[in-house]
Amino acid sequence: TSDVLVSEWIETYSWADGLSHVDLDARRELSDVLLRFYLDGLFRDGLMQADWHPGNVRFTRESRPSIALFDFGSVCRLSQSERVALVR
């Protein structure tokens, strides 16, 4: 819309639309990608996209299903001690 600024347009699909077009193996791959992104960001980098909702996590249809993540305006930064506490 006229109220949204974008630097690049990516054609994406909602969770329901995206998941309805992929088989079980692709769903598992997508869930693995999301989990690795979340855990690597949290424990390795100490950063986490803090605004998880279906509008910010969407799917693309390229040669294989992939994930598009939007809106990193809300990022949670964790200290080393917070990361260690979560691991425990």
PDB file of N, CA, C and O in Angstrom, chain B, residues numbered from 101:
ATOM      1  N   THR B 101       0.841  -1.182   0.000  1.00  0.00           N
ATOM      2  CA  THR B 101       0.000   0.000   0.000  1.00  0.00           C
ATOM      3  C   THR B 101       0.882   1.239   0.000  1.00  0.00           C
ATOM      4  O   THR B 101       2.108   1.135   0.028  1.00  0.00           O
ATOM      5  N   SER B 102       0.272   2.385  -0.030  1.00  0.00           N
ATOM      6  CA  SER B 102       1.046   3.629  -0.023  1.00  0.00           C
ATOM      7  C   SER B 102       1.692   3.892   1.336  1.00  0.00           C
ATOM      8  O   SER B 102       2.546   4.771   1.448  1.00  0.00           O
ATOM      9  N   ASP B 103       1.300   3.147   2.367  1.00  0.00           N
ATOM     10  CA  ASP B 103       1.851   3.341   3.711  1.00  0.00           C
ATOM     11  C   ASP B 103       2.995   2.381   4.051  1.00  0.00           C
ATOM     12  O   ASP B 103       3.486   2.392   5.180  1.00  0.00           O
ATOM     13  N   VAL B 104       3.424   1.557   3.101  1.00  0.00           N
ATOM     14  CA  VAL B 104       4.458   0.557   3.362  1.00  0.00           C
ATOM     15  C   VAL B 104       5.677   0.844   2.496  1.00  0.00           C
ATOM     16  O   VAL B 104       5.560   1.027   1.284  1.00  0.00           O
ATOM     17  N   LEU B 105       6.841   0.882   3.125  1.00  0.00           N
ATOM     18  CA  LEU B 105       8.098   1.071   2.410  1.00  0.00           C
ATOM     19  C   LEU B 105       8.793  -0.277   2.289  1.00  0.00           C
ATOM     20  O   LEU B 105       9.013  -0.957   3.291  1.00  0.00           O
ATOM     21  N   VAL B 106       9.137  -0.664   1.072  1.00  0.00           N
ATOM     22  CA  VAL B 106       9.859  -1.919   0.861  1.00  0.00           C
ATOM     23  C   VAL B 106      11.105  -1.636   0.049  1.00  0.00           C
ATOM     24  O   VAL B 106      11.115  -0.741  -0.797  1.00  0.00           O
ATOM     25  N   SER B 107      12.155  -2.399   0.306  1.00  0.00           N
ATOM     26  CA  SER B 107      13.377  -2.248  -0.481  1.00  0.00           C
ATOM     27  C   SER B 107      13.431  -3.298  -1.589  1.00  0.00           C
ATOM     28  O   SER B 107      14.130  -3.119  -2.586  1.00  0.00           O
ATOM     29  N   GLU B 108      12.704  -4.376  -1.412  1.00  0.00           N
ATOM     30  CA  GLU B 108      12.633  -5.420  -2.431  1.00  0.00           C
ATOM     31  C   GLU B 108      11.326  -6.168  -2.258  1.00  0.00           C
ATOM     32  O   GLU B 108      10.954  -6.523  -1.139  1.00  0.00           O
ATOM     33  N   TRP B 109      10.627  -6.411  -3.356  1.00  0.00           N
ATOM     34  CA  TRP B 109       9.373  -7.157  -3.290  1.00  0.00           C
ATOM     35  C   TRP B 109       9.680  -8.631  -3.474  1.00  0.00           C
ATOM     36  O   TRP B 109      10.372  -9.015  -4.418  1.00  0.00           O
ATOM     37  N   ILE B 110       9.167  -9.456  -2.576  1.00  0.00           N
ATOM     38  CA  ILE B 110       9.308 -10.906  -2.668  1.00  0.00           C
ATOM     39  C   ILE B 110       7.910 -11.499  -2.680  1.00  0.00           C
ATOM     40  O   ILE B 110       7.111 -11.240  -1.780  1.00  0.00           O
ATOM     41  N   GLU B 111       7.624 -12.276  -3.675  1.00  0.00           N
ATOM     42  CA  GLU B 111       6.315 -12.929  -3.755  1.00  0.00           C
ATOM     43  C   GLU B 111       6.281 -14.053  -2.726  1.00  0.00           C
ATOM     44  O   GLU B 111       7.063 -15.000  -2.800  1.00  0.00           O
ATOM     45  N   THR B 112       5.369 -13.937  -1.769  1.00  0.00           N
ATOM     46  CA  THR B 112       5.286 -14.937  -0.705  1.00  0.00           C
ATOM     47  C   THR B 112       3.861 -15.434  -0.556  1.00  0.00           C
ATOM     48  O   THR B 112       2.920 -14.897  -1.139  1.00  0.00           O
ATOM     49  N   TYR B 113       3.739 -16.481   0.248  1.00  0.00           N
ATOM     50  CA  TYR B 113       2.450 -17.104   0.497  1.00  0.00           C
ATOM     51  C   TYR B 113       2.264 -17.277   1.998  1.00  0.00           C
ATOM     52  O   TYR B 113       3.231 -17.450   2.741  1.00  0.00           O
ATOM     53  N   SER B 114       1.032 -17.228   2.425  1.00  0.00           N
ATOM     54  CA  SER B 114       0.722 -17.390   3.839  1.00  0.00           C
ATOM     55  C   SER B 114       1.064 -18.803   4.304  1.00  0.00           C
ATOM     56  O   SER B 114       1.351 -19.680   3.489  1.00  0.00           O
ATOM     57  N   TRP B 115       1.033 -19.012   5.605  1.00  0.00           N
ATOM     58  CA  TRP B 115       1.292 -20.343   6.164  1.00  0.00           C
ATOM     59  C   TRP B 115       0.339 -21.366   5.546  1.00  0.00           C
ATOM     60  O   TRP B 115       0.773 -22.411   5.062  1.00  0.00           O
ATOM     61  N   ALA B 116      -0.951 -21.064   5.565  1.00  0.00           N
ATOM     62  CA  ALA B 116      -1.947 -22.021   5.062  1.00  0.00           C
ATOM     63  C   ALA B 116      -1.737 -22.296   3.583  1.00  0.00           C
ATOM     64  O   ALA B 116      -1.744 -23.454   3.164  1.00  0.00           O
ATOM     65  N   ASP B 117      -1.550 -21.252   2.784  1.00  0.00           N
ATOM     66  CA  ASP B 117      -1.336 -21.441   1.349  1.00  0.00           C
ATOM     67  C   ASP B 117      -0.008 -22.144   1.077  1.00  0.00           C
ATOM     68  O   ASP B 117       0.059 -23.054   0.250  1.00  0.00           O
ATOM     69  N   GLY B 118       1.030 -21.728   1.764  1.00  0.00           N
ATOM     70  CA  GLY B 118       2.347 -22.319   1.542  1.00  0.00           C
ATOM     71  C   GLY B 118       2.400 -23.783   1.897  1.00  0.00           C
ATOM     72  O   GLY B 118       2.951 -24.586   1.146  1.00  0.00           O
ATOM     73  N   LEU B 119       1.835 -24.141   3.032  1.00  0.00           N
ATOM     74  CA  LEU B 119       1.880 -25.534   3.468  1.00  0.00           C
ATOM     75  C   LEU B 119       0.957 -26.431   2.667  1.00  0.00           C
ATOM     76  O   LEU B 119       1.195 -27.635   2.577  1.00  0.00           O
ATOM     77  N   SER B 120      -0.088 -25.874   2.087  1.00  0.00           N
ATOM     78  CA  SER B 120      -1.009 -26.707   1.310  1.00  0.00           C
ATOM     79  C   SER B 120      -0.409 -27.127  -0.030  1.00  0.00           C
ATOM     80  O   SER B 120      -0.941 -28.025  -0.684  1.00  0.00           O
ATOM     81  N   HIS B 121       0.693 -26.493  -0.453  1.00  0.00           N
ATOM     82  CA  HIS B 121       1.291 -26.792  -1.747  1.00  0.00           C
ATOM     83  C   HIS B 121       2.582 -27.602  -1.661  1.00  0.00           C
ATOM     84  O   HIS B 121       3.258 -27.795  -2.671  1.00  0.00           O
ATOM     85  N   VAL B 122       2.928 -28.075  -0.473  1.00  0.00           N
ATOM     86  CA  VAL B 122       4.170 -28.839  -0.335  1.00  0.00           C
ATOM     87  C   VAL B 122       3.892 -30.171   0.334  1.00  0.00           C
ATOM     88  O   VAL B 122       2.945 -30.311   1.108  1.00  0.00           O
ATOM     89  N   ASP B 123       4.735 -31.148   0.023  1.00  0.00           N
ATOM     90  CA  ASP B 123       4.560 -32.468   0.610  1.00  0.00           C
ATOM     91  C   ASP B 123       5.154 -32.529   2.018  1.00  0.00           C
ATOM     92  O   ASP B 123       5.727 -31.556   2.508  1.00  0.00           O
ATOM     93  N   LEU B 124       5.008 -33.678   2.650  1.00  0.00           N
ATOM     94  CA  LEU B 124       5.448 -33.832   4.035  1.00  0.00           C
ATOM     95  C   LEU B 124       6.955 -33.626   4.187  1.00  0.00           C
ATOM     96  O   LEU B 124       7.397 -33.022   5.164  1.00  0.00           O
ATOM     97  N   ASP B 125       7.745 -34.117   3.238  1.00  0.00           N
ATOM     98  CA  ASP B 125       9.200 -33.926   3.325  1.00  0.00           C
ATOM     99  C   ASP B 125       9.570 -32.445   3.272  1.00  0.00           C
ATOM    100  O   ASP B 125      10.449 -32.000   4.010  1.00  0.00           O
ATOM    101  N   ALA B 126       8.910 -31.687   2.411  1.00  0.00           N
ATOM    102  CA  ALA B 126       9.176 -30.251   2.320  1.00  0.00           C
ATOM    103  C   ALA B 126       8.733 -29.540   3.599  1.00  0.00           C
ATOM    104  O   ALA B 126       9.390 -28.596   4.038  1.00  0.00           O
ATOM    105  N   ARG B 127       7.646 -29.977   4.188  1.00  0.00           N
ATOM    106  CA  ARG B 127       7.203 -29.382   5.459  1.00  0.00           C
ATOM    107  C   ARG B 127       8.242 -29.615   6.553  1.00  0.00           C
ATOM    108  O   ARG B 127       8.540 -28.723   7.348  1.00  0.00           O
ATOM    109  N   ARG B 128       8.781 -30.822   6.577  1.00  0.00           N
ATOM    110  CA  ARG B 128       9.821 -31.123   7.568  1.00  0.00           C
ATOM    111  C   ARG B 128      11.059 -30.266   7.331  1.00  0.00           C
ATOM    112  O   ARG B 128      11.670 -29.768   8.277  1.00  0.00           O
ATOM    113  N   GLU B 129      11.421 -30.099   6.072  1.00  0.00           N
ATOM    114  CA  GLU B 129      12.576 -29.263   5.741  1.00  0.00           C
ATOM    115  C   GLU B 129      12.340 -27.805   6.167  1.00  0.00           C
ATOM    116  O   GLU B 129      13.229 -27.167   6.731  1.00  0.00           O
ATOM    117  N   LEU B 130      11.150 -27.292   5.895  1.00  0.00           N
ATOM    118  CA  LEU B 130      10.821 -25.925   6.287  1.00  0.00           C
ATOM    119  C   LEU B 130      10.837 -25.757   7.808  1.00  0.00           C
ATOM    120  O   LEU B 130      11.343 -24.759   8.321  1.00  0.00           O
ATOM    121  N   SER B 131      10.290 -26.725   8.514  1.00  0.00           N
ATOM    122  CA  SER B 131      10.291 -26.628   9.976  1.00  0.00           C
ATOM    123  C   SER B 131      11.710 -26.704  10.520  1.00  0.00           C
ATOM    124  O   SER B 131      12.026 -26.038  11.506  1.00  0.00           O
ATOM    125  N   ASP B 132      12.576 -27.510   9.890  1.00  0.00           N
ATOM    126  CA  ASP B 132      13.974 -27.597  10.300  1.00  0.00           C
ATOM    127  C   ASP B 132      14.689 -26.264  10.076  1.00  0.00           C
ATOM    128  O   ASP B 132      15.462 -25.824  10.926  1.00  0.00           O
ATOM    129  N   VAL B 133      14.433 -25.625   8.942  1.00  0.00           N
ATOM    130  CA  VAL B 133      15.044 -24.328   8.640  1.00  0.00           C
ATOM    131  C   VAL B 133      14.611 -23.286   9.675  1.00  0.00           C
ATOM    132  O   VAL B 133      15.443 -22.530  10.176  1.00  0.00           O
ATOM    133  N   LEU B 134      13.330 -23.244   9.992  1.00  0.00           N
ATOM    134  CA  LEU B 134      12.834 -22.290  10.982  1.00  0.00           C
ATOM    135  C   LEU B 134      13.445 -22.542  12.361  1.00  0.00           C
ATOM    136  O   LEU B 134      13.865 -21.604  13.039  1.00  0.00           O
ATOM    137  N   LEU B 135      13.493 -23.796  12.769  1.00  0.00           N
ATOM    138  CA  LEU B 135      14.048 -24.119  14.078  1.00  0.00           C
ATOM    139  C   LEU B 135      15.527 -23.780  14.154  1.00  0.00           C
ATOM    140  O   LEU B 135      15.978 -23.214  15.150  1.00  0.00           O
ATOM    141  N   ARG B 136      16.287 -24.115  13.125  1.00  0.00           N
ATOM    142  CA  ARG B 136      17.721 -23.796  13.113  1.00  0.00           C
ATOM    143  C   ARG B 136      17.952 -22.285  13.126  1.00  0.00           C
ATOM    144  O   ARG B 136      18.835 -21.792  13.828  1.00  0.00           O
ATOM    145  N   PHE B 137      17.164 -21.562  12.355  1.00  0.00           N
ATOM    146  CA  PHE B 137      17.281 -20.100  12.346  1.00  0.00           C
ATOM    147  C   PHE B 137      17.049 -19.545  13.748  1.00  0.00           C
ATOM    148  O   PHE B 137      17.826 -18.723  14.235  1.00  0.00           O
ATOM    149  N   TYR B 138      15.998 -19.989  14.379  1.00  0.00           N
ATOM    150  CA  TYR B 138      15.646 -19.505  15.712  1.00  0.00           C
ATOM    151  C   TYR B 138      16.730 -19.867  16.732  1.00  0.00           C
ATOM    152  O   TYR B 138      17.189 -19.003  17.480  1.00  0.00           O
ATOM    153  N   LEU B 139      17.137 -21.129  16.764  1.00  0.00           N
ATOM    154  CA  LEU B 139      18.110 -21.563  17.767  1.00  0.00           C
ATOM    155  C   LEU B 139      19.506 -21.000  17.511  1.00  0.00           C
ATOM    156  O   LEU B 139      20.186 -20.606  18.458  1.00  0.00           O
ATOM    157  N   ASP B 140      19.948 -20.953  16.258  1.00  0.00           N
ATOM    158  CA  ASP B 140      21.258 -20.360  15.952  1.00  0.00           C
ATOM    159  C   ASP B 140      21.290 -18.894  16.341  1.00  0.00           C
ATOM    160  O   ASP B 140      22.256 -18.425  16.944  1.00  0.00           O
ATOM    161  N   GLY B 141      20.236 -18.173  15.996  1.00  0.00           N
ATOM    162  CA  GLY B 141      20.185 -16.764  16.352  1.00  0.00           C
ATOM    163  C   GLY B 141      20.217 -16.570  17.858  1.00  0.00           C
ATOM    164  O   GLY B 141      20.928 -15.707  18.373  1.00  0.00           O
ATOM    165  N   LEU B 142      19.445 -17.375  18.546  1.00  0.00           N
ATOM    166  CA  LEU B 142      19.340 -17.249  19.995  1.00  0.00           C
ATOM    167  C   LEU B 142      20.629 -17.640  20.701  1.00  0.00           C
ATOM    168  O   LEU B 142      21.138 -16.872  21.517  1.00  0.00           O
ATOM    169  N   PHE B 143      21.165 -18.813  20.408  1.00  0.00           N
ATOM    170  CA  PHE B 143      22.289 -19.332  21.184  1.00  0.00           C
ATOM    171  C   PHE B 143      23.662 -18.996  20.596  1.00  0.00           C
ATOM    172  O   PHE B 143      24.606 -18.765  21.351  1.00  0.00           O
ATOM    173  N   ARG B 144      23.790 -18.965  19.294  1.00  0.00           N
ATOM    174  CA  ARG B 144      25.092 -18.657  18.696  1.00  0.00           C
ATOM    175  C   ARG B 144      25.328 -17.154  18.610  1.00  0.00           C
ATOM    176  O   ARG B 144      26.401 -16.662  18.959  1.00  0.00           O
ATOM    177  N   ASP B 145      24.303 -16.426  18.136  1.00  0.00           N
ATOM    178  CA  ASP B 145      24.466 -14.996  17.878  1.00  0.00           C
ATOM    179  C   ASP B 145      23.935 -14.103  18.996  1.00  0.00           C
ATOM    180  O   ASP B 145      24.291 -12.927  19.077  1.00  0.00           O
ATOM    181  N   GLY B 146      23.091 -14.656  19.852  1.00  0.00           N
ATOM    182  CA  GLY B 146      22.509 -13.842  20.916  1.00  0.00           C
ATOM    183  C   GLY B 146      21.477 -12.849  20.412  1.00  0.00           C
ATOM    184  O   GLY B 146      21.184 -11.858  21.081  1.00  0.00           O
ATOM    185  N   LEU B 147      20.929 -13.108  19.244  1.00  0.00           N
ATOM    186  CA  LEU B 147      19.909 -12.242  18.639  1.00  0.00           C
ATOM    187  C   LEU B 147      18.697 -13.077  18.262  1.00  0.00           C
ATOM    188  O   LEU B 147      18.815 -14.249  17.903  1.00  0.00           O
ATOM    189  N   MET B 148      17.533 -12.453  18.349  1.00  0.00           N
ATOM    190  CA  MET B 148      16.333 -13.169  17.977  1.00  0.00           C
ATOM    191  C   MET B 148      15.327 -12.188  17.388  1.00  0.00           C
ATOM    192  O   MET B 148      15.102 -11.110  17.937  1.00  0.00           O
ATOM    193  N   GLN B 149      14.732 -12.567  16.280  1.00  0.00           N
ATOM    194  CA  GLN B 149      13.635 -11.788  15.726  1.00  0.00           C
ATOM    195  C   GLN B 149      12.511 -11.909  16.734  1.00  0.00           C
ATOM    196  O   GLN B 149      12.021 -13.011  16.982  1.00  0.00           O
ATOM    197  N   ALA B 150      12.092 -10.798  17.320  1.00  0.00           N
ATOM    198  CA  ALA B 150      11.173 -10.832  18.453  1.00  0.00           C
ATOM    199  C   ALA B 150       9.720 -10.569  18.067  1.00  0.00           C
ATOM    200  O   ALA B 150       8.894 -10.309  18.941  1.00  0.00           O
ATOM    201  N   ASP B 151       9.394 -10.631  16.792  1.00  0.00           N
ATOM    202  CA  ASP B 151       8.026 -10.346  16.344  1.00  0.00           C
ATOM    203  C   ASP B 151       7.542 -11.468  15.431  1.00  0.00           C
ATOM    204  O   ASP B 151       7.221 -11.247  14.264  1.00  0.00           O
ATOM    205  N   TRP B 152       7.498 -12.675  15.990  1.00  0.00           N
ATOM    206  CA  TRP B 152       7.080 -13.847  15.216  1.00  0.00           C
ATOM    207  C   TRP B 152       5.564 -13.862  15.071  1.00  0.00           C
ATOM    208  O   TRP B 152       4.838 -13.990  16.057  1.00  0.00           O
ATOM    209  N   HIS B 153       5.105 -13.733  13.864  1.00  0.00           N
ATOM    210  CA  HIS B 153       3.693 -13.944  13.543  1.00  0.00           C
ATOM    211  C   HIS B 153       3.610 -14.283  12.058  1.00  0.00           C
ATOM    212  O   HIS B 153       4.563 -14.028  11.321  1.00  0.00           O
ATOM    213  N   PRO B 154       2.513 -14.840  11.607  1.00  0.00           N
ATOM    214  CA  PRO B 154       2.426 -15.300  10.217  1.00  0.00           C
ATOM    215  C   PRO B 154       2.691 -14.236   9.159  1.00  0.00           C
ATOM    216  O   PRO B 154       3.041 -14.584   8.032  1.00  0.00           O
ATOM    217  N   GLY B 155       2.540 -12.967   9.475  1.00  0.00           N
ATOM    218  CA  GLY B 155       2.846 -11.921   8.508  1.00  0.00           C
ATOM    219  C   GLY B 155       4.337 -11.702   8.323  1.00  0.00           C
ATOM    220  O   GLY B 155       4.766 -11.198   7.285  1.00  0.00           O
ATOM    221  N   ASN B 156       5.128 -12.073   9.312  1.00  0.00           N
ATOM    222  CA  ASN B 156       6.585 -11.891   9.242  1.00  0.00           C
ATOM    223  C   ASN B 156       7.327 -13.152   8.831  1.00  0.00           C
ATOM    224  O   ASN B 156       8.498 -13.083   8.457  1.00  0.00           O
ATOM    225  N   VAL B 157       6.676 -14.286   8.893  1.00  0.00           N
ATOM    226  CA  VAL B 157       7.277 -15.555   8.479  1.00  0.00           C
ATOM    227  C   VAL B 157       6.367 -16.136   7.408  1.00  0.00           C
ATOM    228  O   VAL B 157       5.259 -16.591   7.689  1.00  0.00           O
ATOM    229  N   ARG B 158       6.861 -16.111   6.170  1.00  0.00           N
ATOM    230  CA  ARG B 158       6.039 -16.560   5.051  1.00  0.00           C
ATOM    231  C   ARG B 158       6.840 -17.506   4.173  1.00  0.00           C
ATOM    232  O   ARG B 158       8.030 -17.715   4.409  1.00  0.00           O
ATOM    233  N   PHE B 159       6.214 -18.065   3.184  1.00  0.00           N
ATOM    234  CA  PHE B 159       6.839 -19.052   2.321  1.00  0.00           C
ATOM    235  C   PHE B 159       6.974 -18.532   0.896  1.00  0.00           C
ATOM    236  O   PHE B 159       6.161 -17.734   0.429  1.00  0.00           O
ATOM    237  N   THR B 160       8.021 -19.002   0.212  1.00  0.00           N
ATOM    238  CA  THR B 160       8.199 -18.700  -1.203  1.00  0.00           C
ATOM    239  C   THR B 160       8.156 -20.006  -1.967  1.00  0.00           C
ATOM    240  O   THR B 160       8.365 -21.079  -1.401  1.00  0.00           O
ATOM    241  N   ARG B 161       7.882 -19.907  -3.253  1.00  0.00           N
ATOM    242  CA  ARG B 161       7.906 -21.093  -4.109  1.00  0.00           C
ATOM    243  C   ARG B 161       8.971 -20.875  -5.162  1.00  0.00           C
ATOM    244  O   ARG B 161       8.731 -20.266  -6.205  1.00  0.00           O
ATOM    245  N   GLU B 162      10.137 -21.380  -4.867  1.00  0.00           N
ATOM    246  CA  GLU B 162      11.239 -21.309  -5.823  1.00  0.00           C
ATOM    247  C   GLU B 162      11.461 -22.722  -6.329  1.00  0.00           C
ATOM    248  O   GLU B 162      10.496 -23.474  -6.471  1.00  0.00           O
ATOM    249  N   SER B 163      12.692 -23.107  -6.604  1.00  0.00           N
ATOM    250  CA  SER B 163      12.940 -24.468  -7.058  1.00  0.00           C
ATOM    251  C   SER B 163      12.564 -25.480  -5.977  1.00  0.00           C
ATOM    252  O   SER B 163      12.200 -26.620  -6.267  1.00  0.00           O
ATOM    253  N   ARG B 164      12.660 -25.039  -4.740  1.00  0.00           N
ATOM    254  CA  ARG B 164      12.166 -25.834  -3.612  1.00  0.00           C
ATOM    255  C   ARG B 164      11.579 -24.853  -2.605  1.00  0.00           C
ATOM    256  O   ARG B 164      11.933 -23.674  -2.620  1.00  0.00           O
ATOM    257  N   PRO B 165      10.699 -25.312  -1.738  1.00  0.00           N
ATOM    258  CA  PRO B 165      10.070 -24.399  -0.790  1.00  0.00           C
ATOM    259  C   PRO B 165      11.118 -23.736   0.105  1.00  0.00           C
ATOM    260  O   PRO B 165      12.070 -24.380   0.547  1.00  0.00           O
ATOM    261  N   SER B 166      10.932 -22.457   0.362  1.00  0.00           N
ATOM    262  CA  SER B 166      11.842 -21.751   1.250  1.00  0.00           C
ATOM    263  C   SER B 166      11.041 -20.752   2.079  1.00  0.00           C
ATOM    264  O   SER B 166       9.842 -20.564   1.874  1.00  0.00           O
ATOM    265  N   ILE B 167      11.736 -20.121   3.016  1.00  0.00           N
ATOM    266  CA  ILE B 167      11.086 -19.228   3.964  1.00  0.00           C
ATOM    267  C   ILE B 167      11.583 -17.805   3.749  1.00  0.00           C
ATOM    268  O   ILE B 167      12.770 -17.579   3.516  1.00  0.00           O
ATOM    269  N   ALA B 168      10.675 -16.862   3.828  1.00  0.00           N
ATOM    270  CA  ALA B 168      11.027 -15.442   3.786  1.00  0.00           C
ATOM    271  C   ALA B 168      10.690 -14.861   5.153  1.00  0.00           C
ATOM    272  O   ALA B 168       9.577 -15.025   5.651  1.00  0.00           O
ATOM    273  N   LEU B 169      11.666 -14.180   5.755  1.00  0.00           N
ATOM    274  CA  LEU B 169      11.467 -13.559   7.057  1.00  0.00           C
ATOM    275  C   LEU B 169      11.477 -12.047   6.895  1.00  0.00           C
ATOM    276  O   LEU B 169      12.366 -11.495   6.246  1.00  0.00           O
ATOM    277  N   PHE B 170      10.499 -11.381   7.477  1.00  0.00           N
ATOM    278  CA  PHE B 170      10.350  -9.942   7.343  1.00  0.00           C
ATOM    279  C   PHE B 170      10.408  -9.248   8.702  1.00  0.00           C
ATOM    280  O   PHE B 170      10.228  -9.875   9.746  1.00  0.00           O
ATOM    281  N   ASP B 171      10.661  -7.957   8.663  1.00  0.00           N
ATOM    282  CA  ASP B 171      10.513  -7.051   9.796  1.00  0.00           C
ATOM    283  C   ASP B 171      11.424  -7.390  10.969  1.00  0.00           C
ATOM    284  O   ASP B 171      11.009  -7.995  11.958  1.00  0.00           O
ATOM    285  N   PHE B 172      12.674  -6.982  10.824  1.00  0.00           N
ATOM    286  CA  PHE B 172      13.613  -7.153  11.914  1.00  0.00           C
ATOM    287  C   PHE B 172      13.730  -5.867  12.741  1.00  0.00           C
ATOM    288  O   PHE B 172      14.794  -5.561  13.280  1.00  0.00           O
ATOM    289  N   GLY B 173      12.637  -5.127  12.835  1.00  0.00           N
ATOM    290  CA  GLY B 173      12.630  -3.920  13.635  1.00  0.00           C
ATOM    291  C   GLY B 173      12.568  -4.214  15.122  1.00  0.00           C
ATOM    292  O   GLY B 173      12.939  -3.377  15.945  1.00  0.00           O
ATOM    293  N   SER B 174      12.105  -5.388  15.458  1.00  0.00           N
ATOM    294  CA  SER B 174      12.018  -5.792  16.852  1.00  0.00           C
ATOM    295  C   SER B 174      12.942  -6.984  17.059  1.00  0.00           C
ATOM    296  O   SER B 174      12.595  -8.122  16.743  1.00  0.00           O
ATOM    297  N   VAL B 175      14.124  -6.700  17.596  1.00  0.00           N
ATOM    298  CA  VAL B 175      15.132  -7.743  17.798  1.00  0.00           C
ATOM    299  C   VAL B 175      15.455  -7.825  19.280  1.00  0.00           C
ATOM    300  O   VAL B 175      15.688  -6.809  19.934  1.00  0.00           O
ATOM    301  N   CYS B 176      15.466  -9.030  19.796  1.00  0.00           N
ATOM    302  CA  CYS B 176      15.822  -9.265  21.191  1.00  0.00           C
ATOM    303  C   CYS B 176      17.310  -9.625  21.236  1.00  0.00           C
ATOM    304  O   CYS B 176      17.756 -10.531  20.532  1.00  0.00           O
ATOM    305  N   ARG B 177      18.062  -8.922  22.056  1.00  0.00           N
ATOM    306  CA  ARG B 177      19.491  -9.199  22.236  1.00  0.00           C
ATOM    307  C   ARG B 177      19.692  -9.840  23.604  1.00  0.00           C
ATOM    308  O   ARG B 177      19.254  -9.307  24.623  1.00  0.00           O
ATOM    309  N   LEU B 178      20.361 -10.994  23.611  1.00  0.00           N
ATOM    310  CA  LEU B 178      20.597 -11.716  24.852  1.00  0.00           C
ATOM    311  C   LEU B 178      22.066 -11.664  25.235  1.00  0.00           C
ATOM    312  O   LEU B 178      22.948 -11.777  24.384  1.00  0.00           O
ATOM    313  N   SER B 179      22.312 -11.494  26.509  1.00  0.00           N
ATOM    314  CA  SER B 179      23.687 -11.523  27.000  1.00  0.00           C
ATOM    315  C   SER B 179      24.166 -12.971  27.069  1.00  0.00           C
ATOM    316  O   SER B 179      23.372 -13.906  26.965  1.00  0.00           O
ATOM    317  N   GLN B 180      25.459 -13.140  27.243  1.00  0.00           N
ATOM    318  CA  GLN B 180      26.017 -14.490  27.364  1.00  0.00           C
ATOM    319  C   GLN B 180      25.415 -15.216  28.560  1.00  0.00           C
ATOM    320  O   GLN B 180      25.106 -16.403  28.460  1.00  0.00           O
ATOM    321  N   SER B 181      25.241 -14.535  29.682  1.00  0.00           N
ATOM    322  CA  SER B 181      24.676 -15.182  30.858  1.00  0.00           C
ATOM    323  C   SER B 181      23.209 -15.589  30.634  1.00  0.00           C
ATOM    324  O   SER B 181      22.775 -16.618  31.151  1.00  0.00           O
ATOM    325  N   GLU B 182      22.451 -14.805  29.882  1.00  0.00           N
ATOM    326  CA  GLU B 182      21.067 -15.180  29.567  1.00  0.00           C
ATOM    327  C   GLU B 182      21.034 -16.407  28.673  1.00  0.00           C
ATOM    328  O   GLU B 182      20.193 -17.287  28.853  1.00  0.00           O
ATOM    329  N   ARG B 183      21.954 -16.468  27.701  1.00  0.00           N
ATOM    330  CA  ARG B 183      22.024 -17.640  26.820  1.00  0.00           C
ATOM    331  C   ARG B 183      22.385 -18.893  27.609  1.00  0.00           C
ATOM    332  O   ARG B 183      21.793 -19.951  27.395  1.00  0.00           O
ATOM    333  N   VAL B 184      23.341 -18.785  28.511  1.00  0.00           N
ATOM    334  CA  VAL B 184      23.744 -19.929  29.331  1.00  0.00           C
ATOM    335  C   VAL B 184      22.574 -20.386  30.211  1.00  0.00           C
ATOM    336  O   VAL B 184      22.341 -21.586  30.362  1.00  0.00           O
ATOM    337  N   ALA B 185      21.850 -19.439  30.784  1.00  0.00           N
ATOM    338  CA  ALA B 185      20.683 -19.783  31.617  1.00  0.00           C
ATOM    339  C   ALA B 185      19.636 -20.543  30.809  1.00  0.00           C
ATOM    340  O   ALA B 185      19.044 -21.498  31.311  1.00  0.00           O
ATOM    341  N   LEU B 186      19.401 -20.129  29.564  1.00  0.00           N
ATOM    342  CA  LEU B 186      18.440 -20.835  28.713  1.00  0.00           C
ATOM    343  C   LEU B 186      18.905 -22.251  28.370  1.00  0.00           C
ATOM    344  O   LEU B 186      18.098 -23.180  28.322  1.00  0.00           O
ATOM    345  N   VAL B 187      20.196 -22.408  28.137  1.00  0.00           N
ATOM    346  CA  VAL B 187      20.724 -23.744  27.828  1.00  0.00           C
ATOM    347  C   VAL B 187      20.517 -24.686  29.008  1.00  0.00           C
ATOM    348  O   VAL B 187      20.157 -25.851  28.840  1.00  0.00           O
ATOM    349  N   ARG B 188      20.752 -24.152  30.206  1.00  0.00           N
ATOM    350  CA  ARG B 188      20.569 -24.972  31.409  1.00  0.00           C
ATOM    351  C   ARG B 188      19.121 -25.369  31.575  1.00  0.00           C
ATOM    352  O   ARG B 188      18.776 -26.061  32.532  1.00  0.00           O
TER     353      ARG B 188
END
